[in-house]
């Protein structure tokens, strides 16, 4: 979550606005730190809507709870953005 928080702090400090690719890359990196490399796809689907698809090896609460916690942090950090999260089992 550090990358996403850094983008938010830069925005609040009046630095140049983070671009959509910056935000998408930060979200991808952040969730891949939990789910593993290559397991996350992030797309901007419409305006301020981001679709985040995460492939997980298991649906156990031990694995999914940290992902859910990060989702909640994103909703709180970026109230003006919309996020759709999709979890699926990794093949």
MOPAC internal coordinates of N, CA, C and O (Angstrom, degrees):
PM7 1SCF
backbone

  N    0.0000 0     0.00 0     0.00 0    0    0    0
  C    1.4435 1     0.00 0     0.00 0    1    0    0
  C    1.5177 1   111.06 1     0.00 0    2    1    0
  O    1.2310 1   119.91 1   169.92 1    3    2    1
  N    1.3030 1   117.77 1   -10.08 1    3    2    1
  C    1.4587 1   120.74 1  -177.44 1    5    3    2
  C    1.5158 1   112.55 1   -61.76 1    6    5    3
  O    1.2310 1   119.74 1   140.12 1    7    6    5
  N    1.3115 1   118.10 1   -39.88 1    7    6    5
  C    1.4625 1   120.59 1  -179.07 1    9    7    6
  C    1.5195 1   110.24 1   -65.87 1   10    9    7
  O    1.2310 1   120.56 1   134.48 1   11   10    9
  N    1.3163 1   116.53 1   -45.52 1   11   10    9
  C    1.4630 1   120.75 1  -179.92 1   13   11   10
  C    1.5219 1   109.64 1   -63.26 1   14   13   11
  O    1.2310 1   120.04 1   137.59 1   15   14   13
  N    1.3312 1   117.53 1   -42.41 1   15   14   13
  C    1.4544 1   120.53 1   178.53 1   17   15   14
  C    1.5248 1   111.28 1   -64.22 1   18   17   15
  O    1.2310 1   119.92 1   143.68 1   19   18   17
  N    1.3198 1   117.75 1   -36.32 1   19   18   17
  C    1.4604 1   121.14 1   178.55 1   21   19   18
  C    1.5285 1   110.89 1   -64.15 1   22   21   19
  O    1.2310 1   120.22 1   140.17 1   23   22   21
  N    1.3159 1   117.19 1   -39.83 1   23   22   21
  C    1.4654 1   120.68 1   177.85 1   25   23   22
  C    1.5237 1   109.75 1   -64.19 1   26   25   23
  O    1.2310 1   120.57 1   136.46 1   27   26   25
  N    1.3227 1   116.51 1   -43.54 1   27   26   25
  C    1.4566 1   119.90 1   179.28 1   29   27   26
  C    1.5227 1   111.04 1   -62.84 1   30   29   27
  O    1.2310 1   120.21 1   136.28 1   31   30   29
  N    1.3176 1   117.19 1   -43.72 1   31   30   29
  C    1.4642 1   120.53 1  -179.33 1   33   31   30
  C    1.5285 1   110.68 1   -63.42 1   34   33   31
  O    1.2310 1   120.11 1   141.10 1   35   34   33
  N    1.3151 1   117.40 1   -38.90 1   35   34   33
  C    1.4649 1   120.65 1   177.47 1   37   35   34
  C    1.5214 1   110.46 1   -63.14 1   38   37   35
  O    1.2310 1   120.92 1   139.06 1   39   38   37
  N    1.3418 1   115.84 1   -40.94 1   39   38   37
  C    1.4604 1   119.61 1   178.96 1   41   39   38
  C    1.5246 1   110.51 1   -64.24 1   42   41   39
  O    1.2310 1   120.40 1   137.84 1   43   42   41
  N    1.3293 1   116.84 1   -42.16 1   43   42   41
  C    1.4634 1   120.58 1  -179.23 1   45   43   42
  C    1.5228 1   112.18 1   -69.06 1   46   45   43
  O    1.2310 1   120.38 1   152.40 1   47   46   45
  N    1.3439 1   116.89 1   -27.60 1   47   46   45
  C    1.4638 1   121.12 1  -179.49 1   49   47   46
  C    1.5222 1   111.77 1   -81.87 1   50   49   47
  O    1.2310 1   120.30 1   178.38 1   51   50   49
  N    1.3218 1   117.03 1    -1.62 1   51   50   49
  C    1.4562 1   120.30 1   177.75 1   53   51   50
  C    1.5128 1   114.12 1    86.53 1   54   53   51
  O    1.2310 1   120.06 1  -170.13 1   55   54   53
  N    1.3174 1   117.50 1     9.87 1   55   54   53
  C    1.4572 1   120.07 1   176.10 1   57   55   54
  C    1.5235 1   108.35 1   -72.19 1   58   57   55
  O    1.2310 1   120.35 1   -15.22 1   59   58   57
  N    1.3388 1   116.94 1   164.78 1   59   58   57
  C    1.4677 1   119.22 1  -178.40 1   61   59   58
  C    1.5276 1   111.13 1   -52.09 1   62   61   59
  O    1.2310 1   121.79 1   -40.25 1   63   62   61
  N    1.3143 1   114.18 1   139.75 1   63   62   61
  C    1.4587 1   121.84 1  -176.40 1   65   63   62
  C    1.5227 1   110.83 1   -58.59 1   66   65   63
  O    1.2310 1   120.86 1   -43.85 1   67   66   65
  N    1.3215 1   115.96 1   136.15 1   67   66   65
  C    1.4565 1   121.10 1   175.54 1   69   67   66
  C    1.5273 1   107.96 1   -65.56 1   70   69   67
  O    1.2310 1   121.04 1   -39.14 1   71   70   69
  N    1.2981 1   115.62 1   140.86 1   71   70   69
  C    1.4557 1   119.94 1   179.28 1   73   71   70
  C    1.5189 1   109.81 1   -83.01 1   74   73   71
  O    1.2310 1   121.03 1   -16.42 1   75   74   73
  N    1.3147 1   115.63 1   163.58 1   75   74   73
  C    1.4586 1   120.89 1   177.96 1   77   75   74
  C    1.5323 1   110.87 1   -57.36 1   78   77   75
  O    1.2310 1   119.16 1   135.18 1   79   78   77
  N    1.3417 1   119.20 1   -44.82 1   79   78   77
  C    1.4622 1   117.85 1   177.38 1   81   79   78
  C    1.5256 1   113.32 1   -61.53 1   82   81   79
  O    1.2310 1   119.96 1   145.63 1   83   82   81
  N    1.3497 1   117.67 1   -34.37 1   83   82   81
  C    1.4644 1   120.77 1   176.32 1   85   83   82
  C    1.5221 1   110.95 1   -62.42 1   86   85   83
  O    1.2310 1   120.93 1   133.92 1   87   86   85
  N    1.3250 1   115.83 1   -46.08 1   87   86   85
  C    1.4596 1   120.39 1  -179.50 1   89   87   86
  C    1.5219 1   110.28 1   -65.24 1   90   89   87
  O    1.2310 1   120.27 1   134.95 1   91   90   89
  N    1.3295 1   117.10 1   -45.05 1   91   90   89
  C    1.4655 1   120.58 1   179.94 1   93   91   90
  C    1.5204 1   111.27 1   -62.36 1   94   93   91
  O    1.2310 1   119.86 1   137.84 1   95   94   93
  N    1.3286 1   117.86 1   -42.16 1   95   94   93
  C    1.4629 1   121.09 1   179.31 1   97   95   94
  C    1.5227 1   111.35 1   -65.74 1   98   97   95
  O    1.2310 1   120.49 1   142.00 1   99   98   97
  N    1.3282 1   116.67 1   -38.00 1   99   98   97
  C    1.4649 1   120.27 1   178.83 1  101   99   98
  C    1.5241 1   110.83 1   -66.67 1  102  101   99
  O    1.2310 1   120.52 1   137.21 1  103  102  101
  N    1.3221 1   116.61 1   -42.79 1  103  102  101
  C    1.4623 1   120.55 1   178.23 1  105  103  102
  C    1.5232 1   110.14 1   -62.31 1  106  105  103
  O    1.2310 1   120.58 1   134.27 1  107  106  105
  N    1.3281 1   116.50 1   -45.73 1  107  106  105
  C    1.4717 1   121.33 1   179.95 1  109  107  106
  C    1.5279 1   110.87 1   -59.49 1  110  109  107
  O    1.2310 1   120.53 1   131.85 1  111  110  109
  N    1.3053 1   116.59 1   -48.15 1  111  110  109
  C    1.4639 1   121.35 1  -179.52 1  113  111  110
  C    1.5193 1   111.18 1   -61.59 1  114  113  111
  O    1.2310 1   121.03 1   137.79 1  115  114  113
  N    1.3190 1   115.63 1   -42.21 1  115  114  113
  C    1.4603 1   120.63 1  -177.75 1  117  115  114
  C    1.5281 1   111.55 1   -63.35 1  118  117  115
  O    1.2310 1   120.23 1   132.20 1  119  118  117
  N    1.3179 1   117.17 1   -47.80 1  119  118  117
  C    1.4663 1   119.68 1  -178.39 1  121  119  118
  C    1.5289 1   112.06 1   -74.27 1  122  121  119
  O    1.2310 1   120.17 1   150.97 1  123  122  121
  N    1.3290 1   117.28 1   -29.03 1  123  122  121
  C    1.4701 1   118.89 1   175.68 1  125  123  122
  C    1.5247 1   111.34 1   -68.11 1  126  125  123
  O    1.2310 1   119.75 1   156.42 1  127  126  125
  N    1.3179 1   118.09 1   -23.58 1  127  126  125
  C    1.4617 1   119.64 1   177.04 1  129  127  126
  C    1.5297 1   110.84 1   -66.09 1  130  129  127
  O    1.2310 1   120.23 1   158.99 1  131  130  129
  N    1.3266 1   117.16 1   -21.01 1  131  130  129
  C    1.4652 1   121.50 1   176.89 1  133  131  130
  C    1.5224 1   110.97 1   -98.30 1  134  133  131
  O    1.2310 1   120.56 1   129.53 1  135  134  133
  N    1.3304 1   116.54 1   -50.47 1  135  134  133
  C    1.4684 1   121.32 1  -171.33 1  137  135  134
  C    1.5243 1   113.64 1   -86.20 1  138  137  135
  O    1.2310 1   119.92 1   164.75 1  139  138  137
  N    1.3260 1   117.76 1   -15.25 1  139  138  137
  C    1.4584 1   120.91 1   179.52 1  141  139  138
  C    1.5164 1   111.79 1   107.33 1  142  141  139
  O    1.2310 1   120.70 1   -25.67 1  143  142  141
  N    1.3347 1   116.27 1   154.33 1  143  142  141
  C    1.4626 1   120.53 1  -178.54 1  145  143  142
  C    1.5261 1   112.21 1   -62.01 1  146  145  143
  O    1.2310 1   121.15 1   -39.64 1  147  146  145
  N    1.3165 1   115.41 1   140.36 1  147  146  145
  C    1.4573 1   121.20 1   177.09 1  149  147  146
  C    1.5150 1   114.39 1    76.92 1  150  149  147
  O    1.2310 1   119.86 1  -171.27 1  151  150  149
  N    1.3202 1   117.87 1     8.73 1  151  150  149
  C    1.4685 1   120.46 1  -175.55 1  153  151  150
  C    1.5256 1   113.30 1  -101.00 1  154  153  151
  O    1.2310 1   119.96 1   179.67 1  155  154  153
  N    1.3356 1   117.69 1    -0.33 1  155  154  153
  C    1.4671 1   120.81 1  -174.28 1  157  155  154
  C    1.5245 1   110.09 1  -127.08 1  158  157  155
  O    1.2310 1   121.05 1   -45.50 1  159  158  157
  N    1.3376 1   115.60 1   134.50 1  159  158  157
  C    1.4601 1   122.58 1   172.47 1  161  159  158
  C    1.5207 1   107.63 1  -121.95 1  162  161  159
  O    1.2310 1   120.69 1   -46.56 1  163  162  161
  N    1.3340 1   116.29 1   133.44 1  163  162  161
  C    1.4611 1   121.09 1   179.18 1  165  163  162
  C    1.5227 1   107.69 1  -126.98 1  166  165  163
  O    1.2310 1   120.93 1   -51.87 1  167  166  165
  N    1.3201 1   115.83 1   128.13 1  167  166  165
  C    1.4575 1   121.99 1   176.82 1  169  167  166
  C    1.5185 1   109.08 1  -130.56 1  170  169  167
  O    1.2310 1   121.44 1   -35.53 1  171  170  169
  N    1.3185 1   114.85 1   144.47 1  171  170  169
  C    1.4519 1   119.65 1   169.43 1  173  171  170
  C    1.5152 1   105.30 1   -91.39 1  174  173  171
  O    1.2310 1   120.28 1   -66.00 1  175  174  173
  N    1.3229 1   117.07 1   114.00 1  175  174  173
  C    1.4579 1   119.56 1  -173.62 1  177  175  174
  C    1.5177 1   113.52 1   -92.92 1  178  177  175
  O    1.2310 1   119.73 1   145.78 1  179  178  177
  N    1.3163 1   118.11 1   -34.22 1  179  178  177
  C    1.4627 1   120.36 1   179.76 1  181  179  178
  C    1.5225 1   109.05 1  -163.15 1  182  181  179
  O    1.2310 1   120.65 1   -60.01 1  183  182  181
  N    1.3151 1   116.36 1   119.99 1  183  182  181
  C    1.4604 1   119.75 1   177.09 1  185  183  182
  C    1.5197 1   112.65 1    54.63 1  186  185  183
  O    1.2310 1   121.08 1    69.54 1  187  186  185
  N    1.3105 1   115.53 1  -110.46 1  187  186  185
  C    1.4628 1   120.81 1  -177.60 1  189  187  186
  C    1.5248 1   112.38 1  -103.91 1  190  189  187
  O    1.2310 1   120.40 1  -158.37 1  191  190  189
  N    1.3380 1   116.84 1    21.63 1  191  190  189
  C    1.4620 1   121.41 1  -179.61 1  193  191  190
  C    1.5252 1   110.07 1   -99.37 1  194  193  191
  O    1.2310 1   121.17 1   -55.43 1  195  194  193
  N    1.3217 1   115.37 1   124.57 1  195  194  193
  C    1.4551 1   121.85 1   176.83 1  197  195  194
  C    1.5269 1   109.08 1  -113.01 1  198  197  195
  O    1.2310 1   120.76 1   -47.53 1  199  198  197
  N    1.3299 1   116.15 1   132.47 1  199  198  197
  C    1.4622 1   121.45 1   173.89 1  201  199  198
  C    1.5175 1   107.40 1  -103.04 1  202  201  199
  O    1.2310 1   121.03 1   -55.23 1  203  202  201
  N    1.3187 1   115.63 1   124.77 1  203  202  201
  C    1.4606 1   121.46 1  -178.55 1  205  203  202
  C    1.5167 1   108.02 1  -119.61 1  206  205  203
  O    1.2310 1   120.93 1   -64.28 1  207  206  205
  N    1.3359 1   115.82 1   115.72 1  207  206  205
  C    1.4637 1   121.88 1   179.73 1  209  207  206
  C    1.5196 1   108.25 1  -108.99 1  210  209  207
  O    1.2310 1   121.36 1   -54.68 1  211  210  209
  N    1.3156 1   115.01 1   125.32 1  211  210  209
  C    1.4591 1   120.72 1  -175.84 1  213  211  210
  C    1.5198 1   109.01 1  -122.71 1  214  213  211
  O    1.2310 1   120.78 1   -57.00 1  215  214  213
  N    1.3328 1   116.11 1   123.00 1  215  214  213
  C    1.4630 1   121.87 1   175.79 1  217  215  214
  C    1.5250 1   107.86 1   -92.97 1  218  217  215
  O    1.2310 1   120.88 1   -57.71 1  219  218  217
  N    1.3196 1   115.93 1   122.29 1  219  218  217
  C    1.4606 1   120.76 1  -177.06 1  221  219  218
  C    1.5313 1   109.99 1  -116.53 1  222  221  219
  O    1.2310 1   120.27 1   -31.08 1  223  222  221
  N    1.3402 1   117.09 1   148.92 1  223  222  221
  C    1.4662 1   119.61 1  -179.81 1  225  223  222
  C    1.5231 1   112.97 1   -76.22 1  226  225  223
  O    1.2310 1   120.28 1   159.82 1  227  226  225
  N    1.3287 1   117.06 1   -20.18 1  227  226  225
  C    1.4604 1   121.82 1  -178.64 1  229  227  226
  C    1.5156 1   109.12 1  -153.95 1  230  229  227
  O    1.2310 1   120.79 1   -24.89 1  231  230  229
  N    1.3149 1   116.10 1   155.11 1  231  230  229
  C    1.4586 1   119.98 1   176.80 1  233  231  230
  C    1.5269 1   111.67 1   -99.69 1  234  233  231
  O    1.2310 1   120.56 1  -159.73 1  235  234  233
  N    1.3077 1   116.54 1    20.27 1  235  234  233
  C    1.4642 1   119.94 1  -179.83 1  237  235  234
  C    1.5289 1   109.97 1   -66.46 1  238  237  235
  O    1.2310 1   121.31 1   -30.29 1  239  238  237
  N    1.3106 1   115.11 1   149.71 1  239  238  237
  C    1.4692 1   119.29 1  -179.12 1  241  239  238
  C    1.5276 1   111.34 1   -65.51 1  242  241  239
  O    1.2310 1   119.94 1   149.78 1  243  242  241
  N    1.3295 1   117.73 1   -30.22 1  243  242  241
  C    1.4700 1   119.88 1   178.13 1  245  243  242
  C    1.5222 1   111.43 1   -60.82 1  246  245  243
  O    1.2310 1   120.49 1   144.43 1  247  246  245
  N    1.3155 1   116.67 1   -35.57 1  247  246  245
  C    1.4595 1   120.56 1  -179.11 1  249  247  246
  C    1.5266 1   111.47 1   -86.40 1  250  249  247
  O    1.2310 1   120.24 1   139.68 1  251  250  249
  N    1.3193 1   117.16 1   -40.32 1  251  250  249
  C    1.4684 1   120.56 1  -173.11 1  253  251  250
  C    1.5269 1   114.49 1   -82.27 1  254  253  251
  O    1.2310 1   119.38 1   155.44 1  255  254  253
  N    1.3251 1   118.78 1   -24.56 1  255  254  253
  C    1.4633 1   120.11 1  -179.46 1  257  255  254
  C    1.5250 1   113.86 1   -58.94 1  258  257  255
  O    1.2310 1   119.00 1   136.00 1  259  258  257
  N    1.3489 1   119.51 1   -44.00 1  259  258  257
  C    1.4755 1   118.04 1   177.08 1  261  259  258
  C    1.5351 1   112.64 1   -62.88 1  262  261  259
  O    1.2310 1   120.38 1   146.78 1  263  262  261
  N    1.3234 1   116.87 1   -33.22 1  263  262  261
  C    1.4693 1   120.05 1   177.18 1  265  263  262
  C    1.5254 1   109.21 1   -65.48 1  266  265  263
  O    1.2310 1   120.86 1   133.65 1  267  266  265
  N    1.3115 1   115.97 1   -46.35 1  267  266  265
  C    1.4673 1   120.73 1   178.82 1  269  267  266
  C    1.5321 1   110.97 1   -60.50 1  270  269  267
  O    1.2310 1   120.43 1   137.93 1  271  270  269
  N    1.3199 1   116.79 1   -42.07 1  271  270  269
  C    1.4722 1   120.39 1   177.83 1  273  271  270
  C    1.5242 1   111.13 1   -59.32 1  274  273  271
  O    1.2310 1   120.23 1   138.51 1  275  274  273
  N    1.3383 1   117.17 1   -41.49 1  275  274  273
  C    1.4715 1   120.56 1   178.31 1  277  275  274
  C    1.5297 1   110.70 1   -66.73 1  278  277  275
  O    1.2310 1   120.33 1   142.94 1  279  278  277
  N    1.3311 1   116.98 1   -37.06 1  279  278  277
  C    1.4588 1   119.87 1   176.94 1  281  279  278
  C    1.5263 1   110.39 1   -59.75 1  282  281  279
  O    1.2310 1   120.64 1   133.36 1  283  282  281
  N    1.3161 1   116.37 1   -46.64 1  283  282  281
  C    1.4633 1   119.91 1   179.67 1  285  283  282
  C    1.5243 1   111.90 1   -61.36 1  286  285  283
  O    1.2310 1   120.36 1   140.38 1  287  286  285
  N    1.3314 1   116.91 1   -39.62 1  287  286  285
  C    1.4660 1   120.17 1   178.05 1  289  287  286
  C    1.5212 1   111.23 1   -61.89 1  290  289  287
  O    1.2310 1   120.21 1   139.41 1  291  290  289
  N    1.3405 1   117.20 1   -40.59 1  291  290  289
  C    1.4649 1   119.89 1   178.64 1  293  291  290
  C    1.5261 1   111.01 1   -62.28 1  294  293  291
  O    1.2310 1   120.57 1   135.49 1  295  294  293
  N    1.3320 1   116.51 1   -44.51 1  295  294  293
  C    1.4632 1   119.81 1   178.95 1  297  295  294
  C    1.5239 1   110.86 1   -59.64 1  298  297  295
  O    1.2310 1   120.21 1   143.19 1  299  298  297
  N    1.3297 1   117.20 1   -36.81 1  299  298  297
  C    1.4755 1   120.83 1  -179.25 1  301  299  298
  C    1.5281 1   111.85 1   -77.09 1  302  301  299
  O    1.2310 1   120.34 1   141.29 1  303  302  301
  N    1.3354 1   116.96 1   -38.71 1  303  302  301
  C    1.4624 1   120.40 1  -177.71 1  305  303  302
  C    1.5247 1   112.75 1   -72.45 1  306  305  303
  O    1.2310 1   120.36 1   145.68 1  307  306  305
  N    1.3189 1   116.92 1   -34.32 1  307  306  305
  C    1.4628 1   121.65 1  -175.37 1  309  307  306
  C    1.5313 1   110.04 1  -124.38 1  310  309  307
  O    1.2310 1   119.57 1  -109.83 1  311  310  309
  N    1.3181 1   118.42 1    70.17 1  311  310  309
  C    1.4704 1   119.59 1  -176.83 1  313  311  310
  C    1.5321 1   113.02 1   -65.80 1  314  313  311
  O    1.2310 1   119.96 1   161.26 1  315  314  313
  N    1.3313 1   117.69 1   -18.74 1  315  314  313
  C    1.4596 1   119.89 1  -179.61 1  317  315  314
  C    1.5283 1   112.67 1   -89.81 1  318  317  315
  O    1.2310 1   120.06 1   178.36 1  319  318  317
  N    1.3403 1   117.49 1    -1.64 1  319  318  317
  C    1.4616 1   121.62 1   176.23 1  321  319  318
  C    1.5229 1   109.19 1  -107.78 1  322  321  319
  O    1.2310 1   120.86 1   -23.35 1  323  322  321
  N    1.3269 1   115.97 1   156.65 1  323  322  321
  C    1.4619 1   121.66 1   178.61 1  325  323  322
  C    1.5232 1   109.23 1  -116.32 1  326  325  323
  O    1.2310 1   121.15 1   -40.98 1  327  326  325
  N    1.3167 1   115.40 1   139.02 1  327  326  325
  C    1.4585 1   121.21 1  -178.26 1  329  327  326
  C    1.5155 1   109.84 1  -128.70 1  330  329  327
  O    1.2310 1   120.89 1   -45.12 1  331  330  329
  N    1.3246 1   115.90 1   134.88 1  331  330  329
  C    1.4602 1   122.34 1   169.92 1  333  331  330
  C    1.5174 1   106.77 1  -115.14 1  334  333  331
  O    1.2310 1   120.50 1   -57.94 1  335  334  333
  N    1.3192 1   116.66 1   122.06 1  335  334  333
  C    1.4574 1   121.70 1  -179.70 1  337  335  334
  C    1.5134 1   109.61 1  -107.62 1  338  337  335
  O    1.2310 1   121.31 1   -43.52 1  339  338  337
  N    1.3267 1   115.10 1   136.48 1  339  338  337
  C    1.4584 1   121.54 1   177.64 1  341  339  338
  C    1.5197 1   107.96 1  -130.25 1  342  341  339
  O    1.2310 1   120.60 1   -55.56 1  343  342  341
  N    1.3164 1   116.47 1   124.44 1  343  342  341
  C    1.4645 1   121.07 1   173.77 1  345  343  342
  C    1.5111 1   108.75 1  -105.28 1  346  345  343
  O    1.2310 1   120.84 1   -39.76 1  347  346  345
  N    1.3258 1   116.01 1   140.24 1  347  346  345
  C    1.4610 1   120.08 1   174.25 1  349  347  346
  C    1.5189 1   107.69 1  -142.92 1  350  349  347
  O    1.2310 1   121.38 1   -24.60 1  351  350  349
  N    1.3176 1   114.96 1   155.40 1  351  350  349
  C    1.4535 1   118.90 1   176.96 1  353  351  350
  C    1.5182 1   109.84 1   -73.23 1  354  353  351
  O    1.2310 1   120.98 1   -44.90 1  355  354  353
  N    1.3061 1   115.74 1   135.10 1  355  354  353
  C    1.4596 1   122.29 1   177.58 1  357  355  354
  C    1.5274 1   108.70 1   -73.68 1  358  357  355
  O    1.2310 1   120.98 1   -41.46 1  359  358  357
  N    1.3126 1   115.74 1   138.54 1  359  358  357
  C    1.4856 1   120.16 1   178.75 1  361  359  358
  C    1.4982 1   111.15 1   -76.78 1  362  361  359
  O    1.2310 1   120.10 1   180.00 1  363  362  361

